Structure formats: structure tokens, C-alpha cells
Amino acid sequence: MKILQILVLIILLGGFSNFVNAQACGKYRINIKVQNESGEPIDNALVQLLPITKDETRGSKFERNNTDLSNFTLTFLEGQGLSEFHRLKISADGYKTAENELKIVSCDNKTIIVKLAKTSSSNEPVWNFENRIELEAAGENGENLESSWVIVTDGEKIVTQLKMENGYINFMLKNGVYDFQIKEKGFQTKKFKVNAAKIAGQTIKVKLKKAPSAVLAGTVKLDKKIIAGAVIKIRDEAYNEYFVKTDDKGKYRITLPFAKYFIYSTVNDKCWMCAEYYNNDFLINKEGEINLDIDLVFMGEG
């Protein structure tokens, strides 16, 4: 019996060890490709990694690829990284020097393309890489955000818009400066800038303030008779949806953030093209209780 238990333990430990090894990277690499403005390789470039405050490289340097002289690789062991920014300097005879700052975490393989401009050119060097953005959002009192979206724009167009999972998301973003928005039903939209021009992942934590709100209340009637169980569906301009039903006295109450709303009401969940009500432009912009009595209009059989 003991032998069997020992064998099972060995198998379990072996499986766990394989799992750990599968998650480990062993070594990881920062790869740099140096090109001219036309995307052609520059074979005489020099890539240097220089400390700014302290040297965390442990002697590691960018090594030139023997078969592709424009390609450089910095190799680190798992667990090693650069917790502080180091200066990345790329130079070549006849070209303007390009400089950036680099900070990396363990096992974060990265490819960077740098296009150098000729010394006589009015253009500046162009960097091309991606940073990992980790975003955490919550209400100002720690409320969990269940249906939040992050929208990223570059000043002209939307770069990406993604649904967050319980206020969390991580994604890759090309280097640049961006405008971020986080939207969540019942909260004020959070706007901020993210500078991803340096070569470094970012963890961003934000808190959203509750949006000012008011109570919308009233009675639903059809031919002057109260309607119990009537459905009221409400949608704002950002397509956040709200739902409420009348009680046995035909009354309803719902708290809504300040916004302009489309309001639709009908007799019950199964009603279609029967007694209905529409309001395409209902504004809630003051605190307290706002009354909206709904008179359904008969449209047909439901």
C-alpha cells in the first residue's frame, strides 16, 4: 500500500514539475532590427544598452547576428529583467542616432524595428514595437465593474475598443501616445492619456466615480386603467440598457444616471405590436425624483 502511495506521489510531482517547466521560459530575447527609411537592412549599425540610474544588465549586451548584420539580440535568463529604465542607443555611420528607453520584465520576448534617417534627411528615426498594457479599474469605493469597456484612440481614430473582464484587461499596444476612455454603466466615463512611446509594459489602475443620478418614477396606464407587470425598457446613447416592471398598482421606480434616454414601454414581456409607448429623447439632468406617467397606445393584437 505504501509503495503504491509513493508511486502516485512521484507521478503527481512529476506532472507538477512538467507543468512548471511548461510555464517557464528559460531564456528570453529582445530582438532589434535596424533598417533605413525604405525598410532595407543597415549592416554597419551599433546597438548599445546603457544604464541611466543603475546597471541591471549583469554584463549582457546586444549581439550582432552573424548571418544578418542588421539584426541584434539581447538574451536574458528567466528571472532577470530591467526594473529601471536603461538607455537604448542605435547609431550607424551616415545616419541619425536613435535613442529610446527600455524596461523589461522576465520572459517578455520583444521585437523592435528601428528605421534610421540619413544624416542629411529632415526626418527623425522611427520606432516600431508593442508594449503590454495591463489595466485595472474599479469604482471609487472599490465597487466591481461588471460591464466596462476600454476605448483607445490616437487623437484621430479609434485604435481598439475592448470589453474588460470584471474591470481587468491586458493587451498589446503599438508604441505611441493614446487617449483612453473607460465606460461603465452608472459611472462617469474615465478619460486619461497613456504614453507608450518608451519600451516598457505598463500597469494602470484607475477608479471611476459614480455618475450623478435621479429616480424616474410613474404609473403605466392603458385606457385610464393601471397596468400591473408592464415592462419599461430604457437605453442611453451609449447603449447601456435598464429594465423595470410596474408593481400590482401599476407603479414603477428606477434610478438612472444623468443622460439622454430612449424609453419604451409595453403591456408585458410577450406583447408585440400591441399597446406601446415610445420616447426617443427623454433627458435626466437633475437630482431627486422625476415623474414620467406612461399612457400606452393600442397598436394591434399582441
C-alpha positions as CSV (number, residue, x, y, z in Angstrom):
1,M,0.0,0.0,0.0
2,K,2.8,2.4,0.9
3,I,4.6,1.6,-2.3
4,L,1.5,2.5,-4.3
5,Q,1.1,5.8,-2.4
6,I,4.8,6.6,-3.1
7,L,4.4,5.8,-6.8
8,V,1.3,8.1,-7.0
9,L,3.1,10.9,-5.3
10,I,6.1,10.6,-7.7
11,I,3.7,10.7,-10.7
12,L,1.9,13.8,-9.2
13,L,5.2,15.6,-8.5
14,G,6.5,14.7,-12.0
15,G,3.3,16.1,-13.5
16,F,3.6,19.3,-11.5
17,S,7.3,19.6,-12.5
18,N,6.3,19.3,-16.1
19,F,3.6,21.9,-15.7
20,V,6.1,24.4,-14.1
21,N,8.6,23.8,-16.8
22,A,6.0,24.3,-19.4
23,Q,5.3,27.7,-17.9
24,A,9.0,28.6,-17.6
25,C,10.8,30.4,-20.4
26,G,14.4,29.5,-19.5
27,K,15.8,32.3,-21.7
28,Y,14.1,35.1,-23.4
29,R,15.2,37.7,-26.0
30,I,15.0,41.3,-27.1
31,N,15.4,41.4,-30.8
32,I,16.3,44.6,-32.7
33,K,16.2,45.0,-36.4
34,V,17.9,48.2,-37.8
35,Q,16.7,49.4,-41.2
36,N,16.8,52.6,-43.3
37,E,13.7,54.6,-44.1
38,S,12.9,52.2,-47.0
39,G,13.0,49.2,-44.8
40,E,16.3,47.9,-46.1
41,P,18.8,46.5,-43.5
42,I,21.6,48.6,-42.2
43,D,24.7,46.4,-41.7
44,N,27.0,48.8,-40.0
45,A,24.8,49.7,-37.1
46,L,25.8,49.7,-33.4
47,V,23.3,48.9,-30.7
48,Q,24.2,49.9,-27.1
49,L,22.3,49.4,-23.8
50,L,23.4,52.0,-21.3
51,P,22.5,52.4,-17.6
52,I,20.7,55.6,-16.5
53,T,20.5,55.3,-12.8
54,K,22.0,51.8,-12.2
55,D,23.2,49.0,-14.3
56,E,21.0,45.9,-14.2
57,T,22.3,44.2,-17.4
58,R,24.7,41.9,-15.5
59,G,27.1,42.3,-18.4
60,S,24.6,41.3,-21.1
61,K,25.0,43.1,-24.4
62,F,23.2,43.2,-27.7
63,E,25.0,40.7,-30.0
64,R,25.0,41.0,-33.8
65,N,23.6,38.1,-35.8
66,N,26.3,36.5,-37.9
67,T,24.1,35.9,-40.9
68,D,22.1,39.1,-40.7
69,L,24.3,42.0,-39.7
70,S,21.3,44.4,-39.2
71,N,19.8,42.1,-36.6
72,F,20.8,42.3,-32.8
73,T,19.7,40.1,-29.9
74,L,19.9,40.6,-26.1
75,T,19.5,37.4,-24.2
76,F,18.4,37.2,-20.6
77,L,17.9,34.3,-18.3
78,E,14.4,33.8,-16.8
79,G,14.0,35.9,-13.7
80,Q,16.4,38.6,-14.9
81,G,15.0,41.9,-16.2
82,L,15.4,45.6,-16.1
83,S,13.2,47.1,-13.4
84,E,14.5,50.6,-14.1
85,F,14.9,52.3,-17.5
86,H,18.1,51.9,-19.5
87,R,19.1,53.9,-22.5
88,L,18.9,52.2,-25.8
89,K,21.2,53.8,-28.4
90,I,21.3,52.9,-32.0
91,S,23.8,54.5,-34.4
92,A,25.3,54.0,-37.8
93,D,27.7,56.0,-40.0
94,G,25.7,58.2,-42.3
95,Y,22.6,58.1,-40.2
96,K,21.0,60.0,-37.3
97,T,21.3,58.3,-34.0
98,A,18.1,56.9,-32.4
99,E,17.6,56.8,-28.7
100,N,14.9,55.4,-26.5
101,E,14.4,53.9,-23.0
102,L,14.0,50.3,-22.3
103,K,12.5,48.5,-19.2
104,I,11.5,44.8,-19.4
105,V,10.1,42.1,-17.2
106,S,11.2,38.4,-17.2
107,C,10.1,36.3,-20.1
108,D,8.8,39.2,-22.1
109,N,10.2,38.5,-25.6
110,K,10.1,41.6,-27.7
111,T,10.9,42.6,-31.3
112,I,11.8,46.2,-32.1
113,I,12.3,47.6,-35.5
114,V,14.2,50.9,-35.8
115,K,14.3,52.9,-39.1
116,L,17.2,55.4,-39.2
117,A,17.1,58.5,-41.2
118,K,20.0,59.7,-43.2
119,T,22.1,62.4,-41.6
120,S,21.1,64.8,-44.4
121,S,17.4,64.0,-44.0
122,S,14.9,66.2,-42.2
123,N,13.1,63.1,-40.9
124,E,13.7,61.5,-37.5
125,P,14.2,57.9,-36.6
126,V,11.1,55.8,-36.5
127,W,10.5,53.1,-33.7
128,N,8.1,50.2,-34.2
129,F,7.3,47.9,-31.3
130,E,4.5,46.9,-29.0
131,N,4.0,47.3,-25.2
132,R,1.8,45.2,-23.0
133,I,-0.8,47.4,-21.2
134,E,-2.4,45.9,-18.0
135,L,-5.5,47.9,-17.0
136,E,-7.4,47.6,-13.7
137,A,-10.5,49.6,-13.0
138,A,-12.9,49.8,-10.0
139,G,-15.4,52.1,-8.5
140,E,-14.1,54.8,-6.2
141,N,-15.3,52.8,-3.2
142,G,-14.0,49.6,-4.6
143,E,-17.1,48.6,-6.5
144,N,-16.6,45.8,-9.0
145,L,-17.2,46.9,-12.6
146,E,-19.1,44.2,-14.5
147,S,-19.6,45.6,-18.0
148,S,-16.8,48.1,-18.5
149,W,-15.3,48.9,-21.9
150,V,-11.9,50.5,-22.7
151,I,-11.7,52.6,-25.8
152,V,-8.3,53.7,-27.2
153,T,-7.9,56.5,-29.7
154,D,-4.8,58.1,-31.2
155,G,-6.3,61.5,-31.4
156,E,-7.9,60.9,-34.8
157,K,-9.4,57.4,-34.9
158,I,-10.3,54.5,-32.6
159,V,-7.3,52.1,-32.3
160,T,-9.1,49.5,-30.3
161,Q,-12.2,49.0,-28.1
162,L,-12.3,46.0,-25.8
163,K,-14.6,44.7,-23.1
164,M,-13.0,44.3,-19.8
165,E,-13.5,41.3,-17.5
166,N,-14.6,42.4,-14.0
167,G,-12.7,45.6,-14.5
168,Y,-9.5,44.0,-15.8
169,I,-7.8,43.6,-19.2
170,N,-4.3,43.3,-20.7
171,F,-3.5,43.8,-24.3
172,M,-0.7,44.8,-26.7
173,L,-0.4,48.3,-28.0
174,K,1.9,49.8,-30.6
175,N,4.2,52.5,-29.4
176,G,2.7,56.0,-29.3
177,V,0.7,58.4,-27.2
178,Y,-3.0,57.5,-26.8
179,D,-6.3,58.7,-25.3
180,F,-8.0,56.1,-23.1
181,Q,-11.6,56.0,-22.0
182,I,-13.2,53.6,-19.6
183,K,-17.0,53.4,-19.7
184,E,-19.2,51.6,-17.2
185,K,-23.0,51.8,-16.7
186,G,-23.8,54.0,-13.7
187,F,-20.3,55.6,-13.6
188,Q,-18.7,58.7,-15.0
189,T,-16.5,58.0,-18.0
190,K,-12.9,58.0,-17.0
191,K,-10.5,59.7,-19.5
192,F,-6.7,59.8,-19.4
193,K,-3.6,59.7,-21.6
194,V,-1.2,56.8,-21.9
195,N,2.4,57.5,-23.2
196,A,3.6,54.2,-24.6
197,A,6.5,55.7,-26.6
198,K,9.1,54.1,-24.3
199,I,9.8,50.4,-24.5
200,A,8.1,49.2,-21.3
201,G,4.9,47.5,-20.3
202,Q,2.5,49.4,-18.0
203,T,0.2,48.5,-15.2
204,I,-2.5,51.2,-14.9
205,K,-5.0,51.3,-12.0
206,V,-7.9,53.7,-12.2
207,K,-11.1,54.5,-10.1
208,L,-14.4,55.6,-11.6
209,K,-16.7,58.0,-9.8
210,K,-20.4,57.2,-9.6
211,A,-22.4,59.2,-12.1
212,P,-25.0,61.7,-10.7
213,S,-28.4,60.1,-10.8
214,A,-32.1,60.6,-10.3
215,V,-35.1,58.4,-9.6
216,L,-37.5,58.0,-12.5
217,A,-41.0,57.0,-11.3
218,G,-44.5,56.9,-12.6
219,T,-47.6,54.9,-13.4
220,V,-48.4,52.9,-16.5
221,K,-51.9,53.0,-17.8
222,L,-53.9,51.8,-20.8
223,D,-57.3,53.5,-21.4
224,K,-57.0,55.1,-18.0
225,K,-56.6,51.7,-16.3
226,I,-53.4,50.8,-14.4
227,I,-51.3,48.0,-15.9
228,A,-49.6,45.7,-13.4
229,G,-46.4,43.9,-14.8
230,A,-46.0,46.5,-17.6
231,V,-42.4,46.5,-19.0
232,I,-40.3,49.6,-19.2
233,K,-37.1,49.3,-21.2
234,I,-34.6,52.2,-21.1
235,R,-31.4,52.7,-23.2
236,D,-28.9,55.6,-23.1
237,E,-26.9,56.9,-26.0
238,A,-24.0,54.6,-25.2
239,Y,-26.5,51.7,-25.5
240,N,-26.4,50.9,-21.8
241,E,-29.8,49.2,-21.1
242,Y,-32.1,49.3,-18.0
243,F,-35.2,47.4,-17.3
244,V,-38.1,47.7,-14.8
245,K,-41.6,46.4,-14.3
246,T,-44.7,48.0,-12.7
247,D,-46.0,46.6,-9.4
248,D,-49.6,45.5,-8.8
249,K,-50.6,49.2,-8.5
250,G,-49.1,49.9,-12.0
251,K,-46.2,51.9,-10.5
252,Y,-42.5,51.7,-11.3
253,R,-39.3,53.3,-9.9
254,I,-35.8,53.1,-11.2
255,T,-32.6,55.0,-10.5
256,L,-30.8,56.3,-13.6
257,P,-27.6,58.3,-14.2
258,F,-27.8,61.7,-15.8
259,A,-28.2,61.1,-19.6
260,K,-30.5,61.3,-22.6
261,Y,-32.6,58.1,-22.9
262,F,-34.8,56.2,-25.3
263,I,-37.7,54.8,-23.3
264,Y,-40.0,52.0,-24.5
265,S,-42.9,50.5,-22.6
266,T,-45.4,47.8,-23.3
267,V,-48.1,45.7,-21.6
268,N,-45.9,42.7,-20.8
269,D,-42.9,40.6,-21.9
270,K,-44.9,38.8,-24.5
271,C,-46.6,41.8,-26.1
272,W,-45.5,42.7,-29.6
273,M,-47.1,45.3,-31.7
274,C,-49.9,45.8,-29.1
275,A,-50.2,48.6,-26.5
276,E,-46.9,50.5,-26.5
277,Y,-45.2,53.8,-25.7
278,Y,-42.1,55.5,-27.1
279,N,-40.0,58.4,-26.0
280,N,-36.8,58.9,-28.0
281,D,-35.4,62.0,-26.3
282,F,-36.0,61.9,-22.5
283,L,-33.4,63.8,-20.5
284,I,-32.4,63.2,-16.9
285,N,-30.3,66.0,-15.8
286,K,-31.3,66.9,-12.2
287,E,-31.2,65.1,-8.9
288,G,-34.3,64.0,-6.9
289,E,-37.4,62.3,-8.4
290,I,-38.6,62.8,-11.9
291,N,-42.1,61.8,-12.8
292,L,-43.0,60.1,-16.1
293,D,-46.5,58.7,-16.3
294,I,-46.9,56.4,-19.3
295,D,-50.1,56.2,-21.3
296,L,-49.9,53.1,-23.6
297,V,-51.4,53.4,-27.1
298,F,-53.1,50.4,-28.6
299,M,-51.2,49.3,-31.8
300,G,-52.8,46.0,-32.6
301,E,-53.2,42.4,-31.4
302,G,-50.4,41.0,-29.2
